[in-house]
Amino acid sequence: MMADSDRQIRELLKTRTRALGRRDAATAAADYDDDLVLYDVVGPFVRCGEDPTGRLERWIALYRTGIGHEIRDLEITAGADLAFCHFLVRISGTMRDGTEVGMWVRATSCLRRQGGAWTIVHEHASVPFDADTGHAVLRGEL
């Protein structure tokens, strides 16, 4: 069962990655739970009860291109009905104003299985900061 859960969760994340590349917010948001709590890199600090499709549509609209979403170092721990995973994700693309984006983000997703399907109930994305300057660290060697 755990191997099947691992496979299902990896596929869920791959589906989201492909959807962002196609600028398809509905598919990218499809596996979010109705009770999603989101600690996003972009403010506010906490998002609850917000339509995740609308949030992704607004984010995708800022890009001229599809959004690159490369997952690295994915680790999944799954039980019967709860799972969590953590990974690094590289966000890339060209924004409407011509700005080239290429940054690494740390991410953790918590999932719940209901009716045989996994949904994301909590997601946390963050970037480290330089303690000397207080500035976010978005690029560099991993």
C-alpha positions in Angstrom: 0.0 0.0 0.0 2.8 2.5 0.8 4.5 1.9 -2.6 1.1 2.6 -4.2 0.7 5.8 -2.1 4.2 7.0 -3.1 3.4 6.4 -6.8 0.1 8.2 -6.5 1.6 11.2 -4.8 4.5 11.4 -7.3 2.0 11.4 -10.1 -0.1 14.1 -8.4 3.0 16.4 -8.2 4.0 15.6 -11.8 0.5 16.4 -13.0 0.8 19.8 -11.3 4.2 20.4 -12.9 2.9 19.7 -16.4 -0.2 21.8 -15.8 1.9 24.9 -14.8 4.0 24.4 -18.0 0.7 24.5 -20.0 -0.6 27.5 -18.0 -3.5 25.3 -16.9 -4.6 26.6 -13.4 -7.6 24.3 -13.1 -5.5 21.2 -13.4 -2.7 22.5 -11.2 -5.3 23.2 -8.5 -7.4 20.1 -8.9 -5.7 18.1 -6.1 -6.0 20.8 -3.5 -8.5 19.8 -0.7 -11.5 22.0 0.0 -10.0 22.7 3.5 -6.6 23.8 2.1 -4.4 25.8 4.4 -1.6 27.5 2.3 1.6 29.1 3.5 2.7 30.4 0.2 6.0 32.2 -0.7 3.8 35.1 -1.9 1.8 36.9 0.9 -0.3 37.0 2.8 1.2 34.8 5.6 -1.8 32.4 5.6 -4.4 31.6 2.9 -7.5 29.7 4.0 -10.8 29.4 2.2 -9.4 31.0 -0.9 -10.1 29.6 -4.3 -6.8 28.0 -5.3 -7.7 28.0 -9.0 -8.2 31.8 -9.0 -4.9 32.3 -7.1 -3.0 30.2 -9.7 -4.8 31.9 -12.6 -3.6 35.3 -11.3 0.0 34.0 -10.8 0.1 32.4 -14.2 -1.2 35.5 -15.8 2.0 37.3 -14.7 4.0 35.1 -17.0 4.4 35.4 -20.8 5.5 31.7 -20.8 4.4 28.6 -19.1 5.9 28.3 -15.6 8.9 25.9 -15.2 8.3 23.8 -12.1 11.3 21.4 -11.6 11.0 19.2 -8.5 14.2 17.9 -6.9 15.0 15.8 -3.8 11.4 14.7 -3.3 10.9 12.6 -0.1 7.5 11.1 0.7 6.3 9.6 3.9 2.9 8.0 3.7 0.6 6.2 6.1 -2.8 4.8 5.4 -4.6 8.1 5.1 -2.1 10.8 5.8 1.2 11.7 4.0 3.7 14.5 3.8 6.4 15.2 1.4 9.2 17.8 1.2 11.2 18.9 -1.8 13.0 21.7 -3.6 11.3 23.2 -6.6 12.8 25.5 -9.2 10.4 28.1 -10.5 11.3 29.6 -13.9 9.9 31.4 -16.8 9.5 34.8 -18.5 7.2 37.3 -16.9 5.0 39.7 -19.0 7.4 42.6 -18.3 10.3 40.5 -19.7 11.8 39.6 -16.3 13.4 36.2 -16.3 12.6 34.2 -13.2 14.8 31.3 -12.0 14.7 30.6 -8.3 14.7 27.7 -5.9 11.9 27.3 -3.3 11.6 24.9 -0.4 8.3 23.1 -0.2 6.3 20.8 2.1 3.0 19.3 1.3 0.7 17.4 3.6 -1.9 15.2 2.1 -5.0 13.2 3.1 -6.5 10.2 1.4 -10.3 10.2 1.1 -12.2 7.8 -1.1 -9.0 6.4 -2.4 -7.7 9.8 -3.7 -5.0 12.0 -2.2 -5.6 15.7 -1.8 -3.3 18.4 -0.5 -4.6 19.8 2.8 -1.6 22.0 3.7 1.2 23.4 1.6 4.2 25.4 2.8 6.7 27.1 0.5 9.5 29.3 1.6 12.9 30.7 0.7 15.9 31.1 3.1 17.2 34.5 4.0 20.7 35.9 4.5 20.9 36.7 8.3 23.4 39.5 7.7 21.3 41.4 5.2 17.7 40.2 5.8 17.4 39.6 2.0 15.8 36.4 0.5 18.2 33.9 -1.0 16.7 32.9 -4.4 19.7 31.7 -6.3 22.9 29.8 -5.7 24.3 26.3 -5.4 22.2 23.7 -3.7 
